[in-house]
Amino acid sequence: MSTSFALADLEWMRMALDQARLGVGLTSPNPAVGAVIVRDGKQIGQGWHRKAGGPHAEVEAIRDAQSRHPELLAGSTIYVTLEPCSTHGKTGPCTEAIRTAGIQRVVWGAQDPNPGHRGRAREVLEAAGIQTTVGVLEAECQALIRPFAKWITTGLPYVIAKAGQSLDGKITRPGGEGQWLTSEEARAHSRRLRARVDAILVGAGTVRADNPHLTLREAAMRGKEQPWRVVLTRSGDLPAEAVIFTDEFKERTLVLRGLSFVEALRDLAGRGVVSVLIEGGAGVLGQAFAERLVDEVAWYVAPRLCGAAGLSVLGQQPLAASVQLKDVQITPLGDNLCLTGRPKWAEAAALPPP
């Protein structure tokens, strides 16, 4: 448990988590990782992994310390949210960068979920005479890398299911009333989910009925690449004039025809897609829940009743059992609500093995 660690270790790891959160949505297929370097109770360096192929968080923090306090780096402690890498990839192993910098203690939160790498950093570092402490704020650090952990251990992306519905569970209003169920405040809040993911997935019916843009908008300022806009279709009958086929991001639109939901996820995972946001419609949402492939839920509820004329949020898809959520949070958005949580079945897929 985190409470068995020194208060100072907990405090510095929280700062490393703050660094890691800066990279959420930007690093795929790598996880978001943050690091902080401390000497004599003083922070002398910090950093976060900014993009795949770029320096890892440990190297960013070491470079920061070298520029700010080079005289304090040798003998310092580095706090990292994820076990440092110990193998050569697009960059050199962080364990070697740590040793070369003269750091004498390494503290990390989550173990590497990759079975081939898990636990190796401790062996490498301790063989070099460097002290290690593992598991500080482990749950918080694991939560940050759930998408990567699922992708690397199952070969499937992490799936967030999003929907906006009326009080009676409808996603469409009676004819002639207009398209929107939820408020502008709720819709703006929901669009920010796109900044977290590598792909936004809809069914063909959503493209035909709503002609959605599926773009980042508010997140564009972060330098994030437009996520893939993925359309699942059986017939391939899609309007050529749809925005997703004609706008500036048309090269980021992918049509998957004749695939089941899990087949589509495997296809996307093979393209380096670590996380997917389902934005509709009812058929796709229903299939995702029926096949127990949803890892996180973001549900927006408007104070409106639509009656029998509206389309049910999961369509006509039968479920073998009700879906219970855990870690539930409810956020008021004006007169709308956002309910988030994780299906209980997602826990095993989202966390690394013991």
Secondary structure by P-SEA (a helix, b strand, c coil): ccccccaaaaaaaaaaaaaaaaacccccccccccbbbbccccccccccccccccccaaaaaaaaaaaccccccccbbbbbcccccccccccccaaaaaaaacccbbbbccccccccccaaaaaaaaaacbbbbcccaaaaaaaaaaaaaaaacccccbbbbbbccccccccccccccccccccaaaaaaaaaccccccbbbbcaaaaaccccccccccccccccccccbbbbbcccccccccccccccccccbbbbccccaaaaaaaaaaacccbbbbcccaaaaaaaaaaccccbbbbbbcccccccccccccccccccbbbbbcbbbbbbcccbbbbbbbcccccccccccc
